[in-house]
Amino acid sequence: MVSRVARALALILPALFTFLSGSARAQNSSLDALLDSLGDAHQVRQVAISPDGQRVAWVEAGGTSPHGIFVCTLASPESTRRRITAGSVDEASDEHMIAWSPDSRQLAFLSNAQAADQLQLYVAKVAGGEARKLTDLKGSLDAPAWSPDGRMLALLFTENGPRKPGPLEPMPLPSGVIGGKIYEQRLTTVDLATGRVRQVSPADMYVYEYDWSPDGRQFAVTAAHGVGDANWWTAQIYTIQANSGEVKSLYKPAGEVAGVRWGPDGTSIAFIGGLMSDEGSVGGAVFLIPAAGGAVRNLTPGLKASVSSLVWRPGGTEIVLMESLDGASGIASVDVRSDKVTQLWSGPETLSLGWWNFGLSVASDGNTCAVLRESYSTPPEVWAGNIGAWKPITGLHRTTRPDFGKAESIHWQNDGLNVQGWLSYPQDYDPSKRYPMVVEVHGGPSAMARPVWPTTFFDFTVLTHYGYFVLRPNPRGSFGQGEAFTRGNVKDFGYGDLRDILAGVDYAVKHFPVDNNRVGIGGWSYGGYMAMWAVTQTQRFHAAVAGAGIANLQSYYGENDIDQWLIPFFGASVYDDPAVYARSSPMTFIKNVKTPVLTLVGDRDGECPTPQSFEFWHALETLGVENQFVVYPNEGHLIYDSAYRRDIMQRTLEWYDQHLK
């Protein structure tokens, strides 16, 4: 397989490089300008409010510039804004992962100020002065957090790791003996007084998340033995003694767990549980377990939302919940004594603490908080204040205006379900005209199309600038309508979810000036799979773009780096029930394809490996179906290189223009 991939890459990559040099075809100057504008926008990677609720810190990046940490007071955000750095204010250091000290006087953060290829842990006084370097480690560092007494910091450390951890990152090229050394991400503590660094968790355990106990003597963690990328779906909740490293298994779930949070009185631990298809993409119900072990209780049974993060309020009787709610965002609270859920705020926007971190940063009072707010029409800015009564902290995009069409939430019925989606209009919309429409299916499937400001990576909002409607459905399997809805495609992958999408197309064609003969489909990851699947099941779509898709679930099981995600969705491994995988594989029905397909993938993708796209491309070539296939070198599941991102959007626009206009 590897040799065939290598030979095919040798044929495809020269054409890609020729294109990037500008000799293959002229670039679309209008699209270039639009992507330049989006790429130059300021991005906020993290937001954190001080425990006393007086200050906000955030991590800011602009276009290709390095990250910078900024802090200000809530009372006077503009006049008190200043940068905190381990280097000179004129230097371009990569600095992020901020954590406030319990007394709100210091910030811990990661910085590469000393060596460009290695982050270290630093602490800086907010009032001013030089940052102090605490570590001299080699490997990946992540997620620093202070002990309750402020004397220690914990972090996640992968010693001598050969790459940045995470399944979205480019995988190492295979060579030599496969399946050798495992690099575990370990819970590590740093003593601020002595500088002593100690790896607390066992050497054979990969720790994904952790939380200090209120007395600072223990940690609650989600962790698993074995390879980290693959085993997040089998993680358990453990407690680990801070001094001895003694590990106790607290809960072995039937599904996935995330967001462990120790209660203020130390007697219980809250967490999120549910069906989740990607590490970091969190959604589910809220559960409570005694810290000493015992019965687990669901605090939110029947909740028609997916909880993405949680924060305890003082007193330990109430938890604040961030919700993925009907395609948008909500904030609620749950009383742990009565299980009563109270809605505190909801709105047609996205609240987060940065990319994929859909949560709130809440001060010690349990109400003052900071958050990043954005929507299809408003770029991201930091806001802070009481829940639902926030005031702007940053003004990074005061002069930015949308250069694309408006969007609205729509609903339709299918198979007895109420399905939600977002419909974006063509920018220069004229109701007397009829327009082409492209369906963009989100990744996941356990995720949600939500109202966000567009980015430069495979974002179909850009198409509205060129006269397209864009439909972003949230079919069964998505977050936003509760756990039963999220489980809607278990052992039915591709069937009910495609029916929901087709019903959404029908609704759009009936109620909006959409030309039924000019409808396309596209997506990345699960969305790429759905594009491949859709063209084998229906002739409804007249063009498709499949980014990082899955063509053959039977071969995929043995090729990908995260195979454990499949078992909750298909009920068994491919070796125990190959038929259930074949039933949902596009290759099983490949001879039905008549739709022109553009296929895109990174050559080091571990989540949806390159051979899946090769298998699909080879079949289309053999069957004489119009297609184009592009592989992007040295890229993983996410494409980072700005030139490749631009190429993806240019090819996507031209593909749809060619077949839908």
N, C-alpha and C positions, 0 to 999 in steps of 0.2 A: 504493500500500500504506500509506504513512504517513498519508494523509488518512483512509483507512478505519479505521485504528487509532485515530486521534485522535477520530473520531466515536463509535466504540465506547467509548472511554475516557470520553467525556463522558456516556455513558449509564450506565456501570457505577460510576464513582468516587463519584458522589453517594450511591448506595446504601451503599457501603462507609463513607463518612464518617458517614452516618446511623447505621449500626450502631455505629461507634466512639463516637458520642456517647451511646449507651445507649438511643436511642429505638426502634430496630428490634426488639430482643429483650433479655430479661434475661440477664445474664451468668451463667455457671455458677459459683456461688460456691466450690464444692468444687474445681473446676479452677483457679480464680483463686488459691486458697490454695496449691495444689500448685505452680503455676507461679511464684508469689511466692517460695516456698521455694527452688525451683531457681534462680531469678533472683538471689536474695540470696546464693547460695553464693559463696565465694571461688574465684577462677579463677587458675591459674598459667599465664602466657603464655610463659615462657621459664625455663630452668634452665641454669646454667653453673658448673662446678667450677673452682677456681683451678689453675693448672699444678702448683703444689707439693702439691696434694691436701689442703690444710689448711682451705680455706673454700669455701662454696657461696653463690652469688648467684642470686636468682630475681626474676622480675617478677610482681607480684601485682595482681589486680583483684578487686573485690567488687561484684557486681551492676552498677549503672550508675556506680560510682565510678571515678575515673581510675586509671591504672596507677601502681604504686609499686615501686621497686627496693629489695630487702632483701638483707642479707648476714649471715652468721654463720660461726662455726667449726664443723667437724665434731665437735670434742671437746665443746663446750658450746653446742649450737644455741640453746637458749632464752635463756640468760643473756647471750649475745653478739649477739643479733639487733639489727640497727639498720638504719635507712633511709638510703639514699644518694640525694641529690636535687640538682638544679641550682637549686632554689628553696628556699623555707622548708619546714620539715617540716609546717607548717600549711597550705601551699598545695596546690592540686589540680592538679598538672602531669601531663601524659601523658608517661611516661618508660619506655623499653623498649629493646630491641636492645643487650643488655649484651655486653661483650667484655673478658676479663681480659688485662692486660699480661703479657708473658713472665715478669717477675719476681714476679708475683702481688701486687703492691703497689697497682695502680691498676685502675680500671674505666672503660672507655669506654662511652658510652651516648648515646641520642638523647633529646632533651627539648624540649618546647614551653614551657619556663618563661619565655622572653623574649617569645614571641608565640604566642598560642593556635593560630593557623592555620599555623604553620611550625615543624617540628622542626629542631634544630641538633645538632651533635656536641659532646659534653662529655667531660671526663676528670676523675675524682675519685680522690683517695687514699683507700684503704680504711681507713687509720688515722684519718682525719678531716680536716677542713678544707673550704674552699669549692671547689666544682667549677669547673673552668676551661672556658670556651667556646672551641672551636677554629674554628668556621665561622660564616660569615654568608652562607648560601646561600639561594636561592629555588627551591623545587621539592621533589621527593621524595627522601628519604635512606633508606638501608637497609643492613643487614648490615655494620657496622664490624668490622674485624679488624686486629690489630697486626702490624707487621713482626716478623720473628724477633729483630731487635736492639732492638726497643722504641722506635725513633726515629721511626717513622711509623705512621700509621693509613691503611688503605684503606676505602672504602665504595662503595656503588652509588648513583649520583646521576642523577636525571632532571631536568634543568634546565628550570624554568618549565613543568613538566608541568601540563596542565589538570585532572587528576584523580589520585587514588591509583592507581599501576600495578597491573595484575593483572586477569585476565578475570572474576574473581568480583565485582569492584566495579561500581557503576552506570556505564553507558556515557553519554557526553555525548549530549544530544539532537541529532539530525541537523539541520543547517541550513547554508546556503551551499554552497560548493564542497566536495564530498566527496572524500576521499583526498588531502588537502593535506599539511600539515606532519606529519612523524613525530617523536615525542619519544622519543629513545633513552635507555635506562638505561646510563650509562657508568661504567666503573671509574675511580675518583678517589682520589688520595692526598692526605694532609694531613701536612705536616712539623711535628712537635711543637715543635721549637725555633724555627722561623721563622714558623709559621702559614701557609706557602705551600700553596695548594690547586691541584692540577693534575689535569685530566682526562686519563687515560692512554690509554684505549681510543679507537679512531677514532669520529668523529662519526656515522658511518653504521652502527654496530654496536651491537646491544642485548646487554648482558651479563647473564646470568641468575645465574650462580654463579662464584665464583673461589676460589683458594687460593694463598697465598704459597709460593714455593719456599723450601727451607731456608736458602739463602744470601741471601734477600731481594732478589734481582736480577730475578726473573721472577714472573709469575703463570700459573697454569693456569686457563683459563676455559671455561665453556660459553657460547656466544654465537651469534647469527645476525644477518644483515642484514635490515632491514625492520622491520615493525611487531612489537613485542614480544609482544603477546598471541597473535598468530596463529602466530608462527614458532618457538616453543619446540620444536615437533615436528621441526623441521629444523635444530636447533642442532648445531654442531660443537664439537670440543675444539680450542682454540687455546692457544698460549703467547704472552704479551705481555711485552716487556722493560719493567721498571719505570722506567728512565730515559728511554729513547727512544720508548717506545710501539710499537716494531716488533712486528708481528703475524706469527705463523707458524701455518698450519693443521697441526694434529697428527693429527687423525682425523675423517673424515667418515663417520658411522655409517649403517647401513641402517635403524636404529630410533632410539629416543630415548636420551639420555644424561643423567646427573645425578650429583651427589655427587663431583665431582673432588677427589682428595686426593693431594698430592705426597708421595712416599716420603721417609723421614728422610735417606737418603743422596743425594737429589737426582737419582737416575738413572732413576727410573720414576714413573709416575702411575697411580693406581688410580681406577676409576670404576664406576658402575652403569649397565648397559645393558639395555634390554628394551622391551616394549610398554607404554606408559604413556599414559593417556587424558587426564590433567589435569596441568598445571604444578603442582608441589608435592606431588602424590600419586605417590610414588616406589616402584618395585618392579622387581626384575629380578635378573640375575646380576652377578657381579663380574668386571671385566676389568682387565688390566694392559697398559700401553703404555710403551715407552722414552721418557724425557723429550725425547730428541733426535729422536724419530720412529722408526717401524719397525712390526714386526708386532704385532698385538693378540692377547693370549692370554686365554681364558676360564678363570678360576680356579675356577669353581663349576659346571661342566657337570653337568646332572642333579640339581641341588639341589632338593629338594622343599620349598622355601620361597621367598619373595620378599624380597630384601635391600632395606632402605629407607635405610640409612646405613652408613658405614664409617669406621673410625679406625685409623691405623697404630700399632703398638706400637713402642717403641724398638728399634733394631737393624735395622729394615726388613725383617724376614723374616716377619712375621705381621701380619694385619689382623683387627681385631675387627669383627664384623658384627651389626647389628640386623636381625632377621628378622620379617616377617609370616609366621606359621607356623600353618597349620591353624586359622585364625580367631582366633588369639591371638598371643603374642609369644615370641620366642626370641632368644638371644644366642649367637653361634658365633664361632670364629676359623678363618682359613684360612692355611695355610703357603704362601707365595708360591713356595717352591722345589719343593714336592711336590704342591701343590693339595689337600692333605689338609684336610678340614673337621672341626673338633672342636666338638661342642655343649657350651656352657658353662652354659647356663641356659635353661629354658622354663617358662611358666606361663600359666594361664587369666586373664590380665589384659592391660592395655595399658600399655606403656612408651613414654614420649615425652619431648620437651623442650618441650612446649606444643602448641597446636592444629596438627594435621596434620604436625608435625615428629617423626616416629617415629625417634628416635635416642638416643644416649647422649652425655653430656658426660664425657670421659675425661681424667684428669690425665696429667702427663708420664710417670708410671711405667707407663702402659698398662693399669692394673688398677683403680685407685681411680676411682670415677665417681659422677656424680649423675644422677638421673632422676626423672621424674614418674610415679607409679604410680596406676592406677585400675582399677576393674572395674564390673560391673553392681551389685555390692553394697557397694563401697567407694569413697568420693569421692576425688578426686585429692589427693595429698600429695607433697611432695618427700622423696626418700630419697637417701642417699649411703653409700658404703663400697666394699669390694671387690665385684666382680661376683657377684651372687647372695647376698651377705651384707650387704645394705644395712641401714642403721638410719634411723629417721624423723628428718627435719630439721624439718618443719613439723607443726603439729597444728591445721590450719585448720578441720577438721570433726569435732572430737572428739565433739560431741554430736549429729551428724547420723546419722539412721537411715533406711534405705530405706523409702519410702512407696509401694512397688510390688512386683510379684512377683519371685520368684527366677528365675534363668536358668541354663540348662545347654547345653553343646555336644552336638549330635547329628550323626549321620552316616547317609547313605543311599546306595544304589547307583543309578546311571542310566547307560545307554549305555556300560557298562564303566568308568565313573568313580566314584570315591569322593568324594561331595560332602558338605561340612560346612556347618552352620548353627547359629545360636543360637536356642533356644526359651525364651521368657519365659513364666512361668505367671501366671494371674490372682492378684492379691494374696491374696484370701481363698479360696484353692484348696480345693475339696472334690472328691475323686476320684469321688464318687458322682453328680456333676452333669456336664452337658455344656455346653460353652462355645463362644462364637464365637471365630474366630481371624482375625487380619489378618496378611498377609504384607507386610513392609517390605523393599523392594529397595533396596540401597545405591546411591550415586552411582558414577560412574566411566565405563565398567564396570571400569577397572583400579583397583580399590580393594578394600576388604574390610570386611565387617561384623565388628566387633571389640568386646570387652567394655569398655564405657566407661560412666561415670556419666552419667545423662541430662541433657540441656540443654533450654532453652526453645524451640529451633528444630526443629520438625517431627521430634520424637523420640517414636516409638511406644511406648517403655517406659511413658510416661504412661498409655497405654490399659490396661495391666495393672491399674492402680488401679481401673478401672471394669469389671473382669470379663472381659477378653480374654486369650487366648493371643496372643503375637506371635512369628512366625517370621521370622528374618532369615537368609536363605540366602546362601551364597557359591557361586553357580553358576559354570560355566566362564566364563572371562573375568575372574574375580576374582584378586586376589593370594592367596598363602598356600600354594600347592601347586606352585610352580615355573613356569618360563616356558612350558612346553608347555601347561599348564592355562590360564594367562593368555591365551594365543593361541587358545583354544578357540572363540571366536566371530568370528574373522577371516573375512570374506566369508560369515558365517553369522549375522549380527546378529539377535538375537531368536528364533532357532529352537532351537538346542541349549540356550541359557541358559534359555529358558522351559520346555523339557522338564525340565531339572534342577529348576527351581522347582516345577513341578507334581508331580514325583516326591517332592519334600520335603513338599508338602501331603498327598499320599497317605500318606507315612510318618507324619506327625503325626496324621492322622485314624485310622490303624490302631493306633497305639501310645499315644495320649493321648485323653482325653475331649473331643475336638473335634467339634463338630457340622458335618458335611460340607455342610449346607444353609445355614450361616452363616459363610462364609469370604469375606474381602475382600482386596484388594491395594492397595498404595500405595507411593509413593516420590518422591524429588526428583531432578531431573537425569536421569541414566540410569535411576534408579528411576521417575521420572515417565514417561519413554519406555516402560519396561516395563509400567507400568500402562495406558498408552494401547494398547500393542501387545497385551497380554494380553486385553483385552476385545474385540479384533477377531479373536482366534484361538480363544477358548474361552468357554463359558458357565459355567465352573466358579466364577467369582467373582460374588458377589451385590452388591458395592459396590466402587468404586474411587476413589482420590484421586490425581490426577496433578499433581505439583508440578514446575513448570519443565520440562515434557516436550518431546518432539520428535514431531510428528505426521506430517510429510512430509519425508523426508530429501532429496528432490530440491529442494524450495524452501528447506529449511534450509541447504543448502550455500551458497547465495548470500545468506543473511540473517545468518548468525552471524559473530562476530568472531574465531573460532578455527578456520577451515575446514581448516587443515592436519592436525588430528587425525584427520580422516576417512579420509585416503588410506591410512595403515597398516592400518586396519580393513576398508576396502572394496576395496583394491587399485588404485584409480584415482580420478581426480576424477569428479564427476558428469557433466562434459562429455564424458568419454571412455567412461564405462560407466554410463549412467543406469539401466539395468535392475537392476544390483546394488543400487542405492539404492531403487528402487521395490519390489523384492522384500521389503525390510525396513521399509517405511513403513506405519504404521497406516492412513493414508488410502487405501492401495491396497485395504484390506479393510474400510473404514469401515461398509459397509452390514450387516456382521455384528454390530454392537454392539447389545446389548440391556441391558447392565449400567448402572445409574445411576453417573454420574461427576461428582466434584467436581474442578474444574480451577483451579489456583492459579499465579500467576506475578508477577514484578516487571516494571514497565513499562519498565525500562532494562536488562534482562537481555541481555548480549552473548553468553553461552554458549548459552543456549536461548531465543532471542528471543521476545518477546510474540506476534508474528504466528503462531508455531507453535500456541500455545494458542488463539488466535482461530480458526485454521483448523479445529481439532478441535471447538471449541465451536460454530462455525457449522454444521458437519456434523451434530452431535448435535441441534441445534435444528431443522434442516431435516428430519431423520429422525424427530423426535418422541421422542428418547431422553431420559429424565429426567436433568437435569444442573443444575449450578450452576457459575458461572465468576466468579472474583474476581481483579482486577488490583490490585497494590499500588504506589502512586505513588512515584517517585524511589528505587526499589529495584533492585538488580542481581540477579545469580544467587543470592547470599545475601541474606536479609532481615535487616536490622539493627534496624529500629525495633521496640521492645519491644511496642508496641500491635499492630502487624501480626503479630508472632510469636504473640501471645496470640490474635488473631483466627483465625490459621491453625489453632492447636490446638483452639480451640473449635469451629470449623466442621468440622474433621476428626472430632472426637469425636461431634458431633451427626449427621454424615453416616453414620458407621458405626452409631451407635445406631439411627438411623431405619431402616436397611436390614438390619441384622444382628441386632437384638434384637426 
